[in-house]
Amino acid sequence: MYASATLAPLALRTSAATVDVTAPGRCALRVPFTGTLTSQTQTAMTSSLRKLLVELRYGTRLRGLSVSLDDDTIVIEPVATTFALRQWLDSGELIGAVEAAARHARATSR
């Protein structure tokens, strides 16, 4: 008899997200989540998020991106011009891109 492992679906709690400006042109967006975030899902999310950010207004100013885990929090650290980061944060485009990347990662990791 085989035991099947069921993974809880990933759900972001974007209403509890926080942003720390770590340096000019750098910030850390912390988004709590519930469920299971596998390394495959994290890789898919990073790839998707990179593409989505490049497609945003001022996306050509994206210089780097890292996605990491800290307990039950996803930490997204984009590196771009200060102007681009400010625009993405003020407009909600950054958190929207994170949500879209998580949806895409969930769909491709099944």
Backbone as a chain_set.jsonl record, in Angstrom:
{"seq": "MYASATLAPLALRTSAATVDVTAPGRCALRVPFTGTLTSQTQTAMTSSLRKLLVELRYGTRLRGLSVSLDDDTIVIEPVATTFALRQWLDSGELIGAVEAAARHARATSR", "coords": {"N": [[0.841, -1.156, 0.0], [0.558, 2.181, -0.842], [1.326, 5.353, 0.421], [-0.076, 8.394, -0.244], [1.214, 11.57, -0.747], [-0.124, 14.599, 0.108], [-0.106, 17.897, -0.822], [-0.633, 21.011, 0.585], [-2.396, 23.604, -1.056], [-0.78, 26.517, -2.348], [-1.276, 29.689, -0.999], [-1.294, 33.107, -1.101], [-1.052, 35.755, 1.272], [-1.697, 38.588, 0.601], [-2.74, 40.909, 1.694], [-1.432, 41.226, 4.047], [1.111, 41.896, 3.373], [4.375, 43.361, 3.531], [6.739, 46.04, 3.021], [10.147, 46.719, 2.836], [12.462, 49.187, 2.331], [15.585, 48.633, 1.376], [17.904, 49.732, 0.352], [18.943, 52.349, -1.924], [17.189, 51.731, -4.869], [16.629, 49.137, -4.184], [14.499, 46.789, -2.608], [12.624, 44.907, -0.181], [10.038, 42.855, -0.445], [7.768, 41.383, 1.563], [5.732, 38.665, 1.746], [3.34, 36.963, 3.419], [2.383, 33.49, 3.448], [0.229, 30.632, 3.041], [0.037, 27.089, 3.023], [1.892, 24.886, 0.861], [5.091, 25.429, -0.361], [7.002, 24.312, -2.713], [10.358, 23.603, -3.873], [10.336, 23.458, -6.62], [8.026, 24.896, -7.27], [8.778, 27.378, -6.265], [10.927, 28.018, -7.962], [9.583, 28.144, -10.427], [7.903, 30.272, -9.862], [9.724, 32.391, -9.491], [10.857, 32.592, -12.071], [8.585, 33.224, -13.611], [7.818, 35.623, -12.365], [9.991, 37.279, -12.936], [9.702, 37.579, -15.731], [7.19, 38.848, -15.798], [7.734, 41.27, -14.447], [9.533, 42.499, -16.172], [7.841, 43.054, -18.245], [6.235, 45.065, -17.213], [5.443, 48.612, -16.876], [8.328, 50.549, -17.087], [9.847, 48.291, -16.813], [12.151, 47.592, -18.112], [14.076, 48.513, -16.562], [14.655, 46.727, -14.605], [17.067, 45.154, -12.768], [17.802, 42.98, -11.313], [16.622, 40.094, -9.465], [15.441, 38.33, -6.691], [13.976, 35.55, -5.084], [13.067, 34.304, -2.072], [12.673, 32.242, 0.895], [11.419, 32.808, 4.166], [10.671, 31.502, 6.989], [7.225, 31.313, 7.082], [6.95, 33.075, 4.965], [7.264, 34.654, 1.853], [9.968, 36.19, 0.374], [10.53, 38.762, -1.713], [12.903, 40.272, -3.636], [13.472, 42.754, -5.589], [15.735, 44.409, -7.802], [16.135, 47.48, -9.081], [15.773, 50.654, -10.771], [15.338, 53.352, -8.487], [13.161, 54.95, -9.099], [11.56, 53.248, -10.73], [10.953, 51.176, -8.89], [9.481, 52.628, -6.99], [7.272, 53.407, -8.554], [6.146, 50.868, -9.159], [5.495, 49.941, -6.595], [3.779, 51.965, -5.552], [1.66, 51.899, -7.373], [0.689, 49.364, -7.092], [1.427, 47.43, -8.827], [3.597, 45.715, -8.412], [2.85, 43.911, -6.341], [0.675, 42.816, -7.627], [1.942, 41.516, -9.748], [3.34, 39.599, -8.318], [1.23, 38.054, -7.292], [0.159, 37.08, -9.721], [2.365, 35.618, -10.65], [2.493, 33.64, -8.687], [0.06, 32.309, -9.14], [0.567, 31.323, -11.714], [2.776, 29.689, -11.18], [1.617, 27.768, -9.498], [-0.108, 26.537, -11.299], [1.665, 25.433, -13.199], [3.191, 23.705, -11.706], [1.793, 21.474, -11.067]], "CA": [[0.0, 0.0, 0.0], [1.333, 3.408, -0.943], [0.741, 6.547, 1.035], [0.079, 9.532, -1.156], [1.493, 12.834, -0.066], [-0.914, 15.704, -0.412], [0.471, 19.179, -0.479], [-1.633, 22.073, 0.691], [-2.19, 24.588, -2.121], [-0.153, 27.777, -1.977], [-2.165, 30.847, -0.972], [-0.611, 34.298, -0.602], [-1.83, 36.689, 2.083], [-1.178, 39.881, 0.132], [-3.194, 42.008, 2.555], [-0.473, 41.325, 5.148], [2.449, 42.121, 2.804], [5.122, 44.537, 3.993], [7.859, 46.422, 2.162], [11.284, 47.395, 3.452], [13.428, 49.72, 1.367], [16.861, 48.241, 1.963], [18.929, 50.63, -0.188], [18.414, 52.947, -3.151], [17.04, 50.767, -5.943], [16.418, 47.793, -3.645], [13.498, 46.661, -1.559], [12.262, 43.535, 0.171], [8.602, 42.688, -0.289], [7.525, 40.164, 2.338], [4.34, 38.248, 1.582], [3.034, 35.717, 4.122], [1.63, 32.521, 2.66], [-0.17, 29.376, 3.656], [0.173, 25.994, 2.076], [3.214, 24.317, 0.631], [5.869, 26.021, -1.447], [8.1, 23.416, -3.032], [11.448, 24.268, -4.595], [9.904, 23.544, -8.015], [7.083, 26.006, -7.338], [9.548, 28.607, -6.043], [11.673, 28.283, -9.195], [8.608, 28.574, -11.434], [7.427, 31.596, -9.472], [10.795, 33.35, -9.773], [10.943, 32.756, -13.516], [7.383, 33.933, -14.054], [7.856, 36.985, -11.826], [10.99, 38.027, -13.705], [9.077, 37.926, -17.012], [6.114, 39.815, -15.556], [8.303, 42.567, -14.089], [10.113, 43.088, -17.381], [6.735, 43.525, -19.07], [5.589, 46.223, -16.595], [6.027, 49.922, -17.184], [9.68, 50.716, -16.528], [10.403, 46.967, -16.583], [13.506, 47.483, -18.656], [14.996, 48.968, -15.513], [14.887, 45.632, -13.667], [18.477, 44.748, -12.819], [17.972, 41.701, -10.637], [15.469, 39.65, -8.703], [15.597, 37.084, -5.948], [12.811, 35.101, -4.333], [13.524, 33.373, -1.048], [11.712, 31.938, 1.948], [11.78, 33.115, 5.543], [9.55, 30.883, 7.704], [6.043, 31.227, 6.223], [6.93, 34.329, 4.22], [8.052, 34.732, 0.623], [10.67, 37.47, 0.312], [10.833, 39.133, -3.097], [13.847, 41.381, -3.609], [13.835, 43.257, -6.914], [16.741, 45.462, -7.905], [15.79, 48.303, -10.244], [15.958, 52.055, -10.413], [14.462, 53.786, -7.404], [11.943, 55.433, -9.731], [10.747, 52.095, -11.142], [10.434, 50.525, -7.687], [8.452, 53.497, -6.413], [6.094, 53.302, -9.412], [5.56, 49.542, -8.996], [4.919, 49.827, -5.26], [2.667, 52.903, -5.406], [0.544, 51.51, -8.242], [0.254, 48.002, -6.775], [1.838, 46.521, -9.896], [4.527, 44.7, -7.914], [2.095, 42.869, -5.645], [-0.124, 42.155, -8.666], [2.832, 40.605, -10.466], [3.63, 38.486, -7.407], [0.033, 37.199, -7.298], [0.093, 36.412, -11.023], [3.452, 34.63, -10.702], [2.108, 32.521, -7.82], [-0.971, 31.551, -9.865], [1.241, 30.615, -12.806], [3.609, 28.629, -10.584], [0.714, 26.7, -9.034], [-0.624, 25.832, -12.48], [2.708, 24.684, -13.901], [3.835, 22.745, -10.814], [0.877, 20.345, -10.775]], "C": [[0.899, 1.236, 0.0], [0.594, 4.542, -0.265], [0.963, 7.701, 0.084], [0.277, 10.804, -0.336], [0.642, 13.918, -0.703], [-0.299, 16.997, 0.097], [-0.635, 20.222, -0.451], [-1.355, 23.114, -0.387], [-1.62, 25.902, -1.567], [-1.183, 28.899, -2.053], [-1.41, 32.019, -0.355], [-1.568, 35.134, 0.228], [-1.328, 38.099, 1.778], [-1.623, 41.049, 0.994], [-2.246, 42.216, 3.737], [0.955, 41.574, 4.652], [3.067, 43.392, 3.37], [6.29, 44.786, 3.05], [8.899, 47.125, 3.0], [12.182, 47.888, 2.331], [14.795, 49.498, 1.988], [18.013, 49.135, 1.528], [18.319, 51.3, -1.419], [18.366, 51.893, -4.269], [16.823, 49.337, -5.492], [15.304, 47.837, -2.602], [13.27, 45.185, -1.294], [10.766, 43.52, 0.435], [8.385, 41.35, 0.392], [6.035, 39.841, 2.289], [4.129, 36.931, 2.336], [2.226, 34.783, 3.221], [1.224, 31.353, 3.527], [-0.049, 28.305, 2.585], [1.614, 25.554, 1.951], [3.873, 24.991, -0.558], [7.083, 25.131, -1.675], [9.197, 24.189, -3.764], [11.088, 24.413, -6.074], [8.943, 24.719, -8.197], [7.813, 27.333, -7.162], [10.328, 28.982, -7.297], [10.735, 28.783, -10.291], [8.109, 29.977, -11.138], [8.473, 32.664, -9.777], [10.898, 33.635, -11.263], [9.771, 33.567, -14.051], [7.402, 35.389, -13.594], [8.85, 37.85, -12.593], [10.393, 38.485, -15.043], [8.006, 38.997, -16.83], [6.662, 41.201, -15.234], [8.914, 43.262, -15.301], [9.017, 43.664, -18.275], [6.01, 44.735, -18.489], [6.169, 47.527, -17.138], [7.366, 50.014, -16.452], [10.356, 49.374, -16.251], [11.8, 46.786, -17.123], [14.541, 47.924, -17.632], [15.237, 47.917, -14.436], [16.316, 45.135, -13.838], [18.727, 43.395, -12.164], [16.736, 41.357, -9.835], [15.839, 38.387, -7.952], [14.301, 36.819, -5.193], [13.319, 34.06, -3.352], [12.428, 33.163, -0.018], [12.288, 32.302, 3.301], [10.593, 32.679, 6.39], [8.363, 30.732, 6.755], [5.851, 32.516, 5.438], [7.798, 34.193, 2.976], [8.671, 36.123, 0.6], [11.086, 37.718, -1.131], [11.718, 40.369, -3.047], [14.222, 41.791, -5.033], [14.906, 44.333, -6.798], [16.434, 46.194, -9.204], [16.085, 49.75, -9.872], [14.974, 52.4, -9.301], [13.126, 54.267, -7.963], [11.026, 54.274, -10.105], [10.148, 51.395, -9.926], [9.296, 51.334, -7.074], [7.162, 53.398, -7.223], [5.386, 51.954, -9.205], [4.874, 49.392, -7.647], [3.689, 50.719, -5.102], [1.443, 52.475, -6.207], [-0.028, 50.14, -7.881], [0.669, 46.987, -7.822], [2.759, 45.413, -9.392], [3.769, 43.577, -7.226], [1.187, 42.115, -6.622], [0.695, 41.151, -9.45], [3.169, 39.39, -9.603], [2.443, 37.52, -7.372], [-0.075, 36.415, -8.598], [1.167, 35.334, -11.138], [3.119, 33.415, -9.834], [1.035, 31.668, -8.493], [-0.337, 30.718, -10.975], [2.071, 29.45, -12.27], [2.762, 27.467, -10.096], [0.232, 25.865, -10.214], [0.426, 24.961, -13.147], [3.346, 23.602, -13.022], [2.955, 21.545, -10.495], [1.271, 19.109, -11.528]], "O": [[1.872, 1.315, 0.75], [-0.626, 4.662, -0.377], [2.091, 7.949, -0.343], [-0.426, 11.052, 0.643], [0.687, 14.123, -1.916], [-0.017, 17.155, 1.285], [-1.463, 20.296, -1.358], [-0.199, 23.473, -0.613], [-1.95, 26.323, -0.458], [-1.881, 29.039, -3.057], [-0.943, 31.934, 0.781], [-2.758, 35.214, -0.077], [-0.633, 38.717, 2.584], [-0.952, 42.081, 1.024], [-2.262, 43.278, 4.36], [1.905, 41.474, 5.429], [2.372, 44.368, 3.65], [6.768, 43.877, 2.372], [8.579, 48.021, 3.782], [12.614, 47.109, 1.483], [15.126, 50.102, 3.008], [18.994, 49.28, 2.257], [17.278, 50.857, -1.905], [19.371, 51.251, -4.573], [16.831, 48.418, -6.311], [15.184, 48.787, -1.828], [13.671, 44.326, -2.08], [10.287, 44.098, 1.41], [8.769, 40.306, -0.134], [5.194, 40.627, 2.725], [4.673, 35.899, 1.943], [1.483, 35.23, 2.348], [1.789, 31.114, 4.595], [-0.034, 28.598, 1.39], [2.444, 25.816, 2.822], [3.279, 25.107, -1.63], [8.061, 25.186, -0.93], [8.971, 25.311, -4.219], [11.488, 25.386, -6.713], [9.044, 25.454, -9.179], [7.496, 28.308, -7.843], [10.381, 30.158, -7.657], [11.058, 29.736, -11.001], [7.914, 30.779, -12.051], [8.13, 33.737, -10.275], [11.013, 34.79, -11.671], [9.953, 34.486, -14.849], [7.039, 36.286, -14.355], [8.579, 39.019, -12.867], [10.56, 39.639, -15.438], [7.924, 39.941, -17.616], [6.116, 42.203, -15.696], [8.819, 44.482, -15.433], [9.24, 44.648, -18.98], [5.239, 45.377, -19.201], [7.228, 47.548, -17.766], [7.482, 49.583, -15.305], [11.347, 49.329, -15.522], [12.55, 45.931, -16.654], [15.741, 47.726, -17.822], [15.941, 48.178, -13.461], [16.717, 44.742, -14.933], [19.738, 42.744, -12.428], [15.902, 42.22, -9.557], [16.471, 37.484, -8.502], [13.626, 37.74, -4.732], [13.924, 33.062, -3.745], [11.388, 33.821, -0.053], [13.481, 32.132, 3.555], [9.61, 33.411, 6.498], [8.49, 30.08, 5.719], [4.727, 32.99, 5.268], [8.918, 33.685, 3.034], [7.974, 37.119, 0.787], [11.891, 36.978, -1.695], [11.332, 41.393, -2.483], [15.163, 41.252, -5.616], [14.965, 45.069, -5.813], [16.467, 45.608, -10.286], [16.587, 50.031, -8.783], [13.904, 51.8, -9.198], [12.078, 54.019, -7.367], [9.829, 54.322, -9.82], [8.965, 51.056, -9.929], [8.269, 50.778, -6.685], [6.076, 53.315, -6.649], [4.161, 51.911, -9.091], [3.804, 48.791, -7.553], [2.668, 50.277, -4.575], [0.311, 52.67, -5.763], [-1.122, 49.795, -8.326], [0.311, 45.813, -7.727], [2.704, 44.29, -9.893], [4.021, 42.404, -7.502], [0.96, 40.916, -6.462], [0.215, 40.067, -9.78], [3.269, 38.274, -10.114], [2.632, 36.304, -7.418], [-0.367, 35.219, -8.581], [0.906, 34.254, -11.668], [3.429, 32.284, -10.208], [1.091, 30.44, -8.428], [-0.671, 29.546, -11.149], [2.066, 28.359, -12.841], [3.143, 26.308, -10.261], [0.172, 24.638, -10.135], [0.115, 23.865, -13.613], [3.977, 22.681, -13.541], [3.357, 20.681, -9.715], [0.616, 18.074, -11.402]]}, "num_chains": 1, "name": "protein.A"}
